Amino acid sequence: MTVSDHDAPALLRRLFDVAVAAADPAEVLARHLPDKPTGRCIVVGAGKSAAEMARAVEVAWPDVDLSGVVVTRYGHAVPTERITVREAAHPVPDAAGEAAAREILATTASAGPDDLVLALISGGGSALMTLPREPLTLDDLIAVNRLLLRSGLTIEEMNRVRRRLDRLKGGGLLRAANGTRLVTLAISDVPGDDPAAIASGPTVPDPSATDDLSHLAERLGPNLPKAARALLMTPGDAPPHAVPDFRLIAAPRTSLEAAAEAARAAGVTPLILGDALEGEAREVGIVMAGIARAVATLGKPLPAPAVLLSGGETTVTISDIEPGRGGRNTEFLLGLACASQSHPRIHALAGDTDGIDGTEDAAGALIGPDTLCRAREVGCDPQRMLAAHDSYSLFDRIGALIRTGPTLTNVNDFRAVLVL
């Protein structure tokens, strides 16, 4: 089978869709459920996939006494019959998220000795389920989250901050269960699939609980609320020694492997570069362009036709300039396009598997050999717009954005660089 330039966008979109489908809770959750309880099953949870996961539990266990509450992002709710679904803001928390967190905490604490607490955790839960640690206020946590989003900190560093400042993160739900059997079903959106990092680990002990986080307070700058600074500079209590029952039902690696199999079926050799790539989005794009050019010109590290697959979460560090519109995936692509200089054999797609790149309405975008030319034809200066973090606007102008709407799952970013 021969893939042409004309076929490239459709193939890349196919790989993205396959990656998302491999993490669909409706398809993968049931096989990870524990034994049914003798008492009630109390379902709690948070994340962009929480509502869809709750519905999957209801479908799988029609004969179990189910109740509970989960919180998801506005627009991500789905109909459920026995489990209550709340909606809240993401990526910056709001009062609805705080109210949902209090409801989830009380629901967890109501469990009895014969009950099962089933926690459904996925990416986005850090913002959606937020309960400030005293003496912090919700306004303090909102300010901290805004600083984090502009900071350039890695997701691991962000989660250290979040766990220190929030009552439910870093094992808060585990403590609330107070010895009742608790099983976590999780969809990973973090590098390395660390349980303490997925939604900031509400059901697992905080491994950084006693660490000095003053260096992170300094990196967040002078606008960090005083109460938050004090907590970050004061080590917390040692975490409990409980061993959580934590079950990963979907992860970036699984989705990349599904996409790789689809590429082979299309006659393209896949190379998975990793599921935990981090770094500045535009710089990762530059590195990926170099690898793609080596495939095209040298046949190294593998001959064309080939597709370079990767996952993980890059970052976009915002300086003092007023940024344009964009997310880490579109910034990655624009960095790649500028670095590859419209190489005639390089095409690429990057998108967030939850359907939302940053705070925009697109999952990501597509690029090809004509991207820079098309951008200039409509009056866009690619380098200037990259410097201004305005990648969304460029891809919108040339009709290259990918809009899926909420996918109701989240295994972080998916990147595919196709070399023909």
C-alpha positions as CSV (number, residue, x, y, z in Angstrom):
1,M,0.0,0.0,0.0
2,T,1.4,3.4,-1.0
3,V,0.5,6.5,1.0
4,S,0.4,9.8,-1.0
5,D,0.5,13.4,0.0
6,H,-3.2,13.4,-0.7
7,D,-3.7,10.5,1.7
8,A,-1.6,11.9,4.5
9,P,-4.1,14.1,6.4
10,A,-6.7,11.3,6.5
11,L,-4.2,8.8,7.7
12,L,-3.0,11.1,10.5
13,R,-6.5,11.8,11.6
14,R,-7.2,8.0,11.5
15,L,-4.2,7.4,13.9
16,F,-5.5,10.1,16.3
17,D,-9.0,8.6,16.3
18,V,-7.6,5.1,17.0
19,A,-5.5,6.5,19.9
20,V,-8.6,8.2,21.4
21,A,-10.8,5.1,21.0
22,A,-8.2,2.9,22.7
23,A,-8.9,4.9,25.9
24,D,-12.7,5.0,25.7
25,P,-14.0,4.1,29.2
26,A,-17.1,2.5,27.7
27,E,-14.7,-0.1,26.1
28,V,-12.0,-0.6,28.7
29,L,-13.4,0.1,32.2
30,A,-15.5,-3.0,32.9
31,R,-12.6,-5.5,32.8
32,H,-10.9,-3.7,35.6
33,L,-13.7,-3.6,38.1
34,P,-13.1,-5.4,41.4
35,D,-15.3,-8.0,43.0
36,K,-18.8,-6.7,43.8
37,P,-19.3,-5.5,47.3
38,T,-21.7,-7.1,49.8
39,G,-22.9,-3.7,50.7
40,R,-23.2,-0.5,48.7
41,C,-20.8,0.7,46.0
42,I,-20.2,4.4,46.6
43,V,-18.8,6.0,43.4
44,V,-16.8,9.2,43.6
45,G,-14.4,10.8,41.2
46,A,-13.1,13.7,39.2
47,G,-11.7,14.4,35.8
48,K,-12.6,15.1,32.2
49,S,-13.6,11.4,31.9
50,A,-15.3,11.1,35.2
51,A,-18.9,11.2,33.9
52,E,-18.3,8.7,31.1
53,M,-16.5,6.4,33.5
54,A,-19.5,6.6,35.9
55,R,-21.8,5.7,33.1
56,A,-19.6,2.7,32.3
57,V,-19.8,1.5,35.9
58,E,-23.6,1.8,35.8
59,V,-23.7,-0.3,32.6
60,A,-21.4,-2.9,33.9
61,W,-23.0,-3.3,37.4
62,P,-26.8,-3.0,36.9
63,D,-27.4,-5.3,39.9
64,V,-25.2,-3.4,42.4
65,D,-26.5,-0.8,44.9
66,L,-24.7,2.2,43.3
67,S,-24.7,5.8,44.4
68,G,-22.2,8.6,44.6
69,V,-21.1,11.8,42.9
70,V,-18.4,12.7,40.3
71,V,-17.3,16.0,38.9
72,T,-16.3,16.8,35.3
73,R,-15.6,19.8,33.1
74,Y,-18.4,22.0,31.9
75,G,-19.8,20.4,28.7
76,H,-18.4,16.9,29.6
77,A,-21.4,15.5,31.5
78,V,-23.3,12.5,30.2
79,P,-26.7,11.0,31.3
80,T,-26.5,8.7,34.4
81,E,-29.2,7.1,36.4
82,R,-27.7,6.4,39.8
83,I,-24.5,8.4,40.1
84,T,-24.8,12.2,40.3
85,V,-22.6,14.2,37.9
86,R,-21.5,17.7,38.7
87,E,-19.7,20.1,36.4
88,A,-17.0,22.7,37.2
89,A,-14.3,24.8,35.6
90,H,-11.1,23.7,34.1
91,P,-8.1,24.5,34.0
92,V,-8.8,27.3,36.6
93,P,-11.0,26.0,39.5
94,D,-14.2,27.7,40.5
95,A,-16.8,27.7,43.3
96,A,-18.7,24.8,41.6
97,G,-15.5,22.6,41.9
98,E,-15.1,23.5,45.5
99,A,-18.7,22.6,46.2
100,A,-18.3,19.3,44.4
101,A,-15.2,18.5,46.3
102,R,-17.0,19.0,49.6
103,E,-19.8,16.7,48.4
104,I,-17.3,14.1,47.3
105,L,-15.5,14.2,50.6
106,A,-18.8,13.8,52.6
107,T,-19.9,11.0,50.3
108,T,-16.6,9.1,50.8
109,A,-16.7,9.5,54.5
110,S,-20.3,8.1,54.6
111,A,-19.1,4.6,53.6
112,G,-19.6,1.7,56.0
113,P,-17.5,-1.4,56.7
114,D,-19.4,-3.6,54.1
115,D,-19.3,-0.9,51.4
116,L,-16.9,-0.3,48.5
117,V,-15.6,3.1,47.6
118,L,-14.9,3.2,43.9
119,A,-12.9,6.3,42.8
120,L,-12.9,7.2,39.2
121,I,-9.9,9.5,38.4
122,S,-8.7,11.0,35.2
123,G,-6.9,14.0,33.9
124,G,-8.3,17.4,34.8
125,G,-9.3,16.3,38.3
126,S,-6.7,18.6,39.9
127,A,-8.7,21.7,38.9
128,L,-12.2,20.2,38.9
129,M,-12.1,18.8,42.5
130,T,-10.5,21.5,44.6
131,L,-10.7,22.1,48.4
132,P,-8.3,24.7,49.8
133,R,-6.1,23.6,52.7
134,E,-6.5,26.1,55.6
135,P,-5.8,29.0,55.7
136,L,-6.0,29.2,51.9
137,T,-9.2,30.4,50.2
138,L,-10.6,29.5,46.8
139,D,-9.4,32.8,45.5
140,D,-5.9,31.9,46.6
141,L,-6.0,28.6,44.7
142,I,-7.4,30.3,41.6
143,A,-4.4,32.7,41.7
144,V,-2.0,29.8,42.2
145,N,-3.5,27.8,39.2
146,R,-3.2,30.9,37.0
147,L,0.5,31.2,38.0
148,L,1.1,27.5,37.3
149,L,-0.4,27.7,33.9
150,R,2.1,30.4,32.9
151,S,5.0,29.1,34.9
152,G,6.7,26.6,32.6
153,L,6.9,24.1,35.5
154,T,6.7,20.4,34.6
155,I,3.5,18.6,35.3
156,E,5.3,16.7,38.2
157,E,6.3,20.0,39.7
158,M,2.8,21.4,39.4
159,N,1.4,18.4,41.1
160,R,3.8,18.8,44.1
161,V,2.4,22.3,44.5
162,R,-1.2,21.2,44.1
163,R,-0.9,18.4,46.6
164,R,0.6,20.7,49.2
165,L,-2.2,23.2,48.9
166,D,-5.3,21.1,48.7
167,R,-7.1,18.9,51.3
168,L,-8.2,16.1,48.8
169,K,-5.0,15.8,46.8
170,G,-2.2,13.6,47.9
171,G,-4.4,11.0,49.5
172,G,-7.3,13.1,50.8
173,L,-9.9,10.6,49.6
174,L,-7.9,7.7,51.0
175,R,-8.0,9.3,54.4
176,A,-11.7,10.1,54.1
177,A,-12.5,6.5,53.4
178,N,-11.1,5.7,56.9
179,G,-10.4,2.0,56.3
180,T,-13.3,1.3,54.1
181,R,-12.2,-0.7,51.0
182,L,-11.3,1.8,48.3
183,V,-10.4,0.9,44.7
184,T,-9.3,3.5,42.2
185,L,-9.9,3.1,38.4
186,A,-7.7,5.7,36.6
187,I,-7.1,7.0,33.1
188,S,-3.5,8.4,33.0
189,D,-2.7,11.7,31.4
190,V,0.7,12.1,33.0
191,P,4.3,11.1,32.0
192,G,5.2,7.8,33.6
193,D,1.6,7.1,34.7
194,D,2.5,8.0,38.3
195,P,-0.6,7.5,40.5
196,A,0.4,10.4,42.7
197,A,0.3,12.7,39.6
198,I,-3.0,11.7,38.0
199,A,-5.4,14.4,39.2
200,S,-2.8,15.1,41.9
201,G,-3.3,11.7,43.5
202,P,-6.5,12.0,45.7
203,T,-6.4,8.3,46.5
204,V,-2.7,7.7,47.0
205,P,-0.2,9.0,49.7
206,D,1.7,12.1,48.7
207,P,5.4,11.1,48.1
208,S,6.5,14.8,48.5
209,A,4.4,15.5,51.6
210,T,7.5,16.2,53.8
211,D,9.6,17.9,51.0
212,D,10.7,21.5,51.2
213,L,9.0,23.1,48.2
214,S,10.4,26.6,48.8
215,H,12.2,26.4,45.4
216,L,8.9,26.0,43.6
217,A,7.4,28.9,45.6
218,E,10.3,31.1,44.4
219,R,9.8,30.0,40.7
220,L,6.1,31.0,41.0
221,G,7.2,34.6,41.7
222,P,6.1,37.5,43.9
223,N,2.5,37.2,43.0
224,L,2.1,33.9,44.8
225,P,-0.4,34.4,47.6
226,K,1.2,34.7,51.0
227,A,-0.7,31.8,52.5
228,A,0.3,29.5,49.6
229,R,3.9,30.6,49.9
230,A,3.9,29.7,53.6
231,L,2.5,26.2,53.0
232,L,5.0,25.5,50.3
233,M,7.9,26.5,52.5
234,T,6.6,24.4,55.4
235,P,7.0,20.5,55.1
236,G,3.7,18.7,55.7
237,D,2.9,15.6,57.7
238,A,4.2,12.2,56.7
239,P,1.8,10.4,54.4
240,P,-0.1,7.3,55.7
241,H,1.4,3.9,55.0
242,A,-1.7,2.5,53.3
243,V,-1.2,0.5,50.1
244,P,-3.8,1.7,47.7
245,D,-5.7,-0.6,45.2
246,F,-4.9,1.5,42.2
247,R,-5.9,0.2,38.7
248,L,-4.9,1.9,35.5
249,I,-7.5,1.3,32.8
250,A,-6.1,3.4,30.0
251,A,-2.7,5.1,29.5
252,P,-0.8,7.0,26.8
253,R,1.3,4.0,25.9
254,T,-1.7,1.8,25.1
255,S,-3.1,4.5,22.8
256,L,0.3,4.9,21.0
257,E,0.5,1.2,20.5
258,A,-3.0,1.1,19.0
259,A,-2.0,3.9,16.6
260,A,1.2,2.1,15.7
261,E,-0.8,-1.0,14.7
262,A,-3.1,1.1,12.5
263,A,-0.1,2.7,10.8
264,R,1.3,-0.8,10.0
265,A,-2.0,-1.7,8.5
266,A,-1.7,1.3,6.2
267,G,1.8,0.3,5.1
268,V,3.7,2.8,7.2
269,T,6.3,1.8,9.7
270,P,5.8,3.3,13.1
271,L,8.4,4.3,15.7
272,I,7.1,5.1,19.2
273,L,9.6,7.7,20.6
274,G,8.0,7.6,24.0
275,D,4.8,8.4,25.9
276,A,6.3,10.9,28.4
277,L,8.0,13.6,26.3
278,E,8.3,16.9,28.0
279,G,9.8,20.3,27.4
280,E,8.9,23.6,25.7
281,A,6.4,22.8,23.0
282,R,8.1,24.8,20.2
283,E,11.5,23.3,21.1
284,V,10.1,19.7,21.0
285,G,8.8,20.6,17.6
286,I,12.2,21.7,16.5
287,V,13.7,18.4,17.7
288,M,11.0,16.4,16.0
289,A,11.6,18.3,12.8
290,G,15.3,17.2,12.9
291,I,14.4,13.6,13.4
292,A,11.9,13.7,10.5
293,R,14.4,15.3,8.2
294,A,16.9,12.5,9.0
295,V,14.2,9.9,8.1
296,A,13.5,11.7,4.8
297,T,17.1,12.3,3.8
298,L,19.1,9.5,5.4
299,G,16.6,6.8,6.2
300,K,17.6,7.0,9.8
301,P,16.5,5.9,12.4
302,L,14.2,4.1,10.0
303,P,13.3,4.4,6.3
304,A,10.3,6.1,5.0
305,P,7.3,5.8,4.8
306,A,7.4,6.1,8.5
307,V,5.5,7.8,11.3
308,L,7.1,9.1,14.5
309,L,4.6,8.7,17.4
310,S,4.9,10.3,20.8
311,G,2.9,11.3,23.8
312,G,3.3,13.2,27.0
313,E,2.8,16.8,27.9
314,T,4.9,19.7,26.7
315,T,4.8,23.1,28.3
316,V,4.4,26.7,27.0
317,T,6.1,29.3,29.1
318,I,4.4,32.7,28.8
319,S,6.7,35.7,29.2
320,D,5.6,39.3,29.9
321,I,4.0,39.7,26.5
322,E,0.3,39.5,26.1
323,P,-0.1,36.1,24.4
324,G,-2.2,35.3,21.5
325,R,-4.4,32.2,21.2
326,G,-2.9,28.7,21.3
327,G,-2.3,25.5,23.1
328,R,0.8,23.3,23.5
329,N,-0.1,21.1,20.5
330,T,-0.6,23.9,18.0
331,E,2.6,25.6,19.3
332,F,4.4,22.3,18.9
333,L,3.2,22.0,15.3
334,L,4.0,25.6,14.4
335,G,7.5,25.1,15.8
336,L,7.9,21.9,13.8
337,A,6.6,23.6,10.6
338,C,9.0,26.5,10.9
339,A,11.9,24.2,11.7
340,S,11.2,21.8,8.8
341,Q,10.7,24.7,6.4
342,S,8.0,23.0,4.4
343,H,9.9,19.9,3.7
344,P,8.0,18.2,0.8
345,R,7.8,14.8,2.6
346,I,6.8,15.8,6.1
347,H,3.3,15.9,7.5
348,A,2.2,16.0,11.1
349,L,-0.7,16.0,13.5
350,A,-0.7,16.9,17.2
351,G,-3.8,17.0,19.5
352,D,-4.9,16.6,23.0
353,T,-6.9,13.3,23.4
354,D,-9.5,15.1,25.5
355,G,-10.5,17.2,22.5
356,I,-9.3,20.5,24.0
357,D,-5.8,21.9,23.4
358,G,-5.2,24.3,26.3
359,T,-8.3,26.4,26.7
360,E,-9.3,26.5,23.0
361,D,-12.1,24.8,21.1
362,A,-9.8,22.6,19.0
363,A,-8.0,19.4,19.9
364,G,-5.0,20.4,17.8
365,A,-4.1,20.8,14.1
366,L,-2.5,19.3,11.0
367,I,0.5,20.5,9.1
368,G,1.9,19.6,5.7
369,P,4.5,20.8,3.1
370,D,2.2,23.7,2.2
371,T,1.5,25.0,5.7
372,L,3.8,28.0,5.7
373,C,2.9,29.0,2.2
374,R,-0.8,28.9,3.0
375,A,-0.2,30.9,6.2
376,R,1.7,33.7,4.3
377,E,-1.0,33.8,1.6
378,V,-3.6,34.8,4.2
379,G,-1.3,37.4,5.8
380,C,0.2,35.4,8.7
381,D,3.8,35.6,9.7
382,P,4.6,32.1,11.1
383,Q,7.7,33.1,13.1
384,R,6.1,36.2,14.5
385,M,3.0,34.3,15.5
386,L,5.1,31.5,17.1
387,A,6.9,34.1,19.2
388,A,3.5,35.6,20.2
389,H,2.1,32.2,21.2
390,D,-0.6,32.7,18.6
391,S,-0.5,29.3,16.9
392,Y,-4.3,28.7,17.2
393,S,-5.0,31.9,15.2
394,L,-2.7,30.8,12.4
395,F,-4.1,27.3,12.0
396,D,-7.6,28.7,12.3
397,R,-6.9,31.1,9.4
398,I,-5.8,28.3,7.1
399,G,-8.5,25.8,8.1
400,A,-6.1,23.3,9.6
401,L,-7.5,23.0,13.1
402,I,-8.9,19.6,14.3
403,R,-12.2,20.0,16.2
404,T,-13.6,16.9,17.8
405,G,-15.5,18.3,20.8
406,P,-15.0,16.6,24.2
407,T,-13.9,13.0,23.7
408,L,-14.7,12.1,27.3
409,T,-11.3,10.5,27.8
410,N,-7.8,11.9,28.3
411,V,-4.5,10.2,27.9
412,N,-2.7,13.4,27.2
413,D,-1.2,14.6,24.0
414,F,-0.8,12.6,20.8
415,R,1.8,13.5,18.2
416,A,2.3,11.8,14.8
417,V,4.9,13.0,12.4
418,L,4.5,11.3,9.0
419,V,7.5,11.1,6.6
420,L,6.6,9.8,3.1
